[in-house]
Amino acid sequence: MANLILYELGGLDDRRYSQFSWRTRMALAHKGFAFETVPVRVSDKTAISFSNQDKVPILKDGERVVIDSWKIAEYLEDTYPERASLFGGKTGRGLARFVNAFVDRVLIPKLVPLVMLDVLAIVDAPDGAHLRSGIEKAFRKTLEEMAAQREAGLTDFRGALDPVRATLRAQSFLCGDAPAYADYILFSLFQWARIVSSVDVLAPDDAIVPWRERMLDLFGGLARSQAARSLEAAA
Ligand SMILES: N[C@@H](CCC(=O)N[C@@H](CS)C(=O)NCC(=O)O)C(=O)O
């Protein structure tokens, strides 16, 4: 039996808020694995120096160390082909690679500025300073400036999701009748937003909401078991 350990970001109150790590969490659950998780602080690179780089997720499978959520998904698929498929074959893998690039390059840059300021409330001060400087440099704006443009940004983000709505009108999941890795890629965005912010990035009547609920229900409510900030704010 594999001995799998996932290194992921941990915030205050043990919040596991790394969006890329959620892709791996869902992929491991899809393959039916039990796994351990190790929270690391984003400003503490010594904790992950064994991986010779500075990002999570990192998957340790015995002595093997795999970095990068996409590479981890491919590793799991190729190493454990007898378990439920993440891609559904070569063509599916190719399409999932496109979804990964679309989410990373089009959707994340639209989503991050909307809720990044909120992340500071769920991490400690050194992690907050680390995240602030990285994101402000990448976007060339302060987090406060980004938050001030939230309304326009939300409209833009929601507009970019139109192909998702069109797909989910015809089928229950991006991958068809059942969820697979491309669903987990997209879902990681909503899971991140749900954990870090009380702002719902989807309107209540958005056709994507029922899909998001189905994703939260998967694997015995694996994703739902992380506290949503909106619920805390309401409590
Ligand atoms: N392409 C990588 C991206 C990983 C990534 O950017 N991870 C973030 C956390 S969600 C990170 O570790 N950032 C480190 C830092 O900001 O110093 C993947 O898909 O795994």
The ligand as a MOL file (V3000), in Angstrom:
LIG
                    3D

  0  0  0     0  0            999 V3000
M  V30 BEGIN CTAB
M  V30 COUNTS 20 19 0 0 0
M  V30 BEGIN ATOM
M  V30 1 N 2.2070 25.2720 -10.9830 0
M  V30 2 C 2.2100 24.9530 -9.5750 0
M  V30 3 C 1.8600 26.1900 -8.7720 0
M  V30 4 C 2.0110 25.9650 -7.2860 0
M  V30 5 C 1.8700 27.2420 -6.4900 0
M  V30 6 O 1.9590 28.3750 -7.0210 0
M  V30 7 N 1.6880 27.0790 -5.1830 0
M  V30 8 C 1.5900 28.2020 -4.2870 0
M  V30 9 C 0.5370 27.9490 -3.2290 0
M  V30 10 S -1.1060 27.7890 -3.8600 0
M  V30 11 C 2.8980 28.3170 -3.5220 0
M  V30 12 O 3.3940 27.3550 -3.0000 0
M  V30 13 N 3.4590 29.5330 -3.4490 0
M  V30 14 C 4.7040 29.7290 -2.7500 0
M  V30 15 C 4.9950 31.1640 -2.4740 0
M  V30 16 O 4.1260 32.0180 -2.7380 0
M  V30 17 O 6.0680 31.4260 -1.9490 0
M  V30 18 C 1.2230 23.8020 -9.3300 0
M  V30 19 O 0.3280 23.5980 -10.1480 0
M  V30 20 O 1.3940 23.0800 -8.3440 0
M  V30 END ATOM
M  V30 BEGIN BOND
M  V30 1 1 1 2
M  V30 2 1 2 3
M  V30 3 1 2 18
M  V30 4 1 3 4
M  V30 5 1 4 5
M  V30 6 2 5 6
M  V30 7 1 5 7
M  V30 8 1 7 8
M  V30 9 1 8 9
M  V30 10 1 8 11
M  V30 11 1 9 10
M  V30 12 2 11 12
M  V30 13 1 11 13
M  V30 14 1 13 14
M  V30 15 1 14 15
M  V30 16 2 15 16
M  V30 17 1 15 17
M  V30 18 2 18 19
M  V30 19 1 18 20
M  V30 END BOND
M  V30 END CTAB
M  END
